[in-house]
Amino acid sequence: GGINEENIREVFEAGADYAAVISALAESKEPGKKLRKLLKRVTK
């Protein structure tokens, strides 16, 4: 738990194939925007 846009890249660099970001999206006032930010962090 606790995966967010600040640490999601580290999660994948550590070898994860997937990341559950449910809290990050559920707690956001703009979940679509938050999801795009998370994806940008991973795909850079």
BAVO-908363 format. One record per residue: residue in three letters; x, y, z of N, C-alpha, C, O, CB in turn. Coordinates in steps of 0.001 Angstrom, whole numbers, padded with zeros to 6 digits, always signed. Atoms other than C-alpha are relative to their C-alpha. Glycine has a CB too. Layout:
<nodes>
ALAXYZXYZXYZXYZXYZ;...
</nodes>
This chain:
<nodes>
GLY+000812-001195+000000+000000+000000+000000+000849+001250+000000+002064+001181+000181-000920+000003+001182;GLY-000701-001271-000037+000936+003631-000159+000708+000373-001285+001543+001278-001292+000975-000020+001088;ILE-000637-000341+001271+001962+003665-003799-000653+001257-000547-001876+001361-000640-000109-001173-001022;ASN+000491-001277+000508+001671+007152-005214+000951+000510-001076+001894-000187-001450-000144+001040+001147;GLU-000833-000498+001095+003214+009370-007886+001436+000295+000430+002320+000408-000418-000615+001249-000581;GLU-001360-000235-000468+006251+010024-005690+000834-001278+000021+002055-001215-000124-000030+000614+001380;ASN-000783+001228-000149+007231+006361-005341-000319-001096-001019+000269-002175-000951-000206-000542+001364;ILE+000396+001063+000924+005615+004446-008210+001153-000457-000891+001255-001643-001206-001155+000470-000865;ARG-001131+000389+000856+008756+004512-010359+000908-000980+000743+001374-001960+000161+000808+001250-000447;GLU-000840+000892-000804+010752+002899-007541-000593-001399+000077+000138-002390+000074+000181+000566+001409;VAL+000679+001298-000074+008168+000122-007321+000336-000829-001238+000664-002010-001130-001539+000186+000130;PHE-000289+000724+001233+008710-000812-010961+001497-000236-000189+001895-001267-000732-000554+000760-001191;GLU-001448+000202+000077+012475-000321-010791+000442-001154+000888+001459-001793+000621+000739+001278+000398;ALA-000305+001108-000902+012458-002848-007945-000444-001343-000571-000169-002389+000017-000662+000229+001346;GLY+000363+001251+000657+010965-005418-010320-001473-000332-000055-001841-001393-000562+000678-001083+000661;ALA+001442+000284+000035+007200-005169-009909-000518+000014-001438-000063+000802-002268-000778+001029+000857;ASP+000668+000019+001302+005068-006047-012926-001278+000826+000029-001736+001316-001004-000315-001439-000419;TYR+001261-000718-000181+001958-004353-011528+000071+000835+001273+000893+000580+002154-001199-000987+000058;ALA+000102-000792-001222+001051-001724-008950-001463+000359+000228-002140+000833-000684+000883+001283-000082;ALA+001363-000378-000368-002255-001212-007148+000050+001409+000581+000710+001649+001592-000627-001018+001024;VAL-000026-001405-000423-002869+002513-006779-001403+000460+000393-001783+001605+000151+000565+000901-001128;ILE+001403-000250-000324-006420+002337-005468-000160+001188+000940-000994+002059+000692-000622-001240+000624;SER+000122-001114-000949-005926+004691-002516+000355+001324-000658-000318+002331-000443+000897-000232+001219;ALA-000416-001234+000674-004094+007244-004652-001124+000532-000881-001341+001742-000946+001270-000243-000843;LEU+001094-000429+000872-007023+007317-007079-001259+000335+000793-001925+001330+000508-000309-001084-001026;ALA+001226-000199-000775-009837+007030-004521+000046+001293+000812-000984+001932+001029-000230-001187+000929;GLU-000138-001203-000821-008470+009905-002444+000164+001271-000827+000184+002372-000278+001179-000148+000926;SER-000205-001150+000877-007985+012180-005450-001332+000623-000407-002312-000081-000650+000791-000413-001246;LYS+001200-000694+000481-010538+014819-006409-000132-000143-001509-001225-000005-002058+000041+001489+000390;GLU-000013+000188+001450-009532+014209-010043+000745-001300-000322+001908-001262-000722+000668+001222-000722;PRO-000680+001278+000185-008771+010477-010377+000538-000219-001413+001582-000850-001578-000934-001110+000345;GLY-000500+000146+001368-008413+010610-014161+001327+000709-000189+002253+000175-000799-001015+000537-000994;LYS-001233-000790+000078-005776+013308-013902+001111-000684+000798+002258-000743+000355-000236+001444+000528;LYS-000970+000699-000847-004043+011414-011091+000535-001241-000712+001734-001515-000667-000642-000392+001350;LEU-000422+001195+000723-003970+008230-013181+000970+000362-001124+001972-000325-001320-001221-000741-000569;ARG-000906-000426+001068-002380+010075-016100+001375+000367+000555+002394+000048-000056-000595+001193-000760;LYS-001276-000353-000629+000307+011461-013765+000774-001259+000408+001985-001349+000207-000240+000900+001233;LEU-000643+001252-000403+001009+007989-012384+000578-000723-001212+001704-001218-001166-001000-000909+000734;LEU-000468+000678+001214+001294+006527-015877+001210+000701-000604+002127+000043-001098-001124-000071-001032;LYS-001156-000744+000516+003668+009295-016961+001262-000341+000785+002341-000466+000206-000263+001513+000060;ARG-001159+000324-000845+005956+008483-014032+000576-001367-000352+001784-001584-000263-000392+000035+001485;VAL-000433+001366+000290+006102+004844-015068+000546-000120-001418+001463-000903-001662-001157-000977+000197;THR-000364+000169+001406+006462+005317-018821+001081+000955-000470+001435+000931-001649-001208+000172-000853;LYS-001070-000936+000394+009144+008039-018823+001228-000752-000449+002228-000136-000817+000361+000940+001158;
</nodes>
